[in-house]
Amino acid sequence: MQPSLLVRILTHCILGLCSLLILAPLLWVLRTSFVDKVTAYQLPPKLFFTPTLDNYRTILSEFHFGAFFMNSVTIALTSTVLAVVIGALAAYAIDRYNAGGRAMPIVILATQMMPPIVLVIPFFLIFKDIGLTNSHMGLILAYLAFNLPYVVWLLMSFMKRVPRELDEAALIDGCTPLTAFVRIIVPALLPGIGAATILSFVLCWNEFLFALMLSGQETKTLPVAISSLVTQQGTAIGAVSAATILAMMPMAIIYLTVRRFLIAGLNAGAVKG
């Protein structure tokens, strides 16, 4: 039975209202990024004002945004590539060759149950002893340690939808297990790999706690750098808003570019074959 026109209109109104509530904070940050320093602190706030790009000029010229941006890109991209490559191989070995036994999937899942904050001090002490604080490599290894189990779990779920007959046929035709993985499994896993890549990159890009503890003045990532605008003398709310919008733009562009593959990967990887 088709829903009536009234029900459809009501449903769309409710969904539109919920979407507006979700977008309201983001829209307010966007609005604040275009106001001057006086208007930004006015109460009640002005809804109509003359837009200005002063906050963006400040961020790009005085805040060293480019250096912090490159730190985030380098750390997030390297950690994500390593996590996806190692995770795909691990998922293949666990699903096809039962590596680690039946308990391995549970062990991988159990690693995600420990709050990361519990490991902040041990990570800091260990990395300080081996000289990895205030370095890109330290953050890359820290992010890899947390993202790898998540990537393996996601790709294991997706791997179950790839028929075993495909790689078995490749082995019969003379391929080695690694060749079968590269030529047969990887193309079939592309939607899942795309989803794992994007989600892992987003987690690395937005991470704050470990970046705060392990980075230094020259290796700050964007979340830590933006938080430094909040000082005892006050918060440069316009500059914070502008920096937040600039930091979000790469994620929005990536999502709009690959959202079809992301949704396909999540849907396929969430269902066992």
C-alpha positions, 0 to 999 in steps of 0.5 A: 500500500502506497503511503498517502501524500500527507504522510509523505509530506510529514515524513519529509518535514520531519527528516528536513527538521532533523537534518537542520538540527544536525547541520545547525552547529556547522552552519553557525561555525561557517557564519562565524568564520565570516564575521569581524571580531566585534560581531563575533562576540555580540549578544544577541548575535547578529544574523545579518552582517557584512561578510569579511575574509579577515579570519581566513587571512589571519589563519593563512598568513599568521597561523602557519596553517599550511605547515600544520595542514601538511603535518596532518596530511603526511601523518594521516595518509601514511598511517592509513596506507600502512593500515590498509595494506597490512589490514588487507593482507591480514584479513586475507590470511585470517579468512582464507588460511585461518591464521591465528585460529578461531580466536583471532577475530575475537582478539581483534575485536577485543582490542577495540574495547579498551579506551584509548585514553588508558594508553596515553601515558604508556605510549608517551613514556615508551615513545619518549624513551625511544625518541619518537615524541615530537616526530611524524613517525611516532604519531604514524605508529600510534595511529597505526596501532589503533586503526589496524584492528579496525581495518582488519575487522572491516575487511574480514567482514567484507572478505566473506563475500568474495567466493573462495572459488576465485582464489582457488581457481587462481591457485590451480592455474599456477598463481602463488597465494600472493599473486592470487591476492593481488590479481583476484582478491584485491579487485573484488575488495576495492569497495571495502578497501575504499571504505576502510581507507576513508574511515581510517583517514578520517579517524587519523585526521580528527584524532586529538588526544595522542597528537596532543601528547606525542607531537611538538611545536613543529609536528602539530596536527590541525586539531592540536594547532586549532586548540592552541587558539583557545588561550587564557586571554580568550578565544579567537572565535572567528579564527577558530571557526575559519580554521575549523572550516578549512580543516573540514574541507578536505574531508568534505571533498573526499566524501563527495568524491568517493561516497558511492564507493564508501556506501557500497563498501559499508553495505557489502562489508556489513553482511556476511556472504 
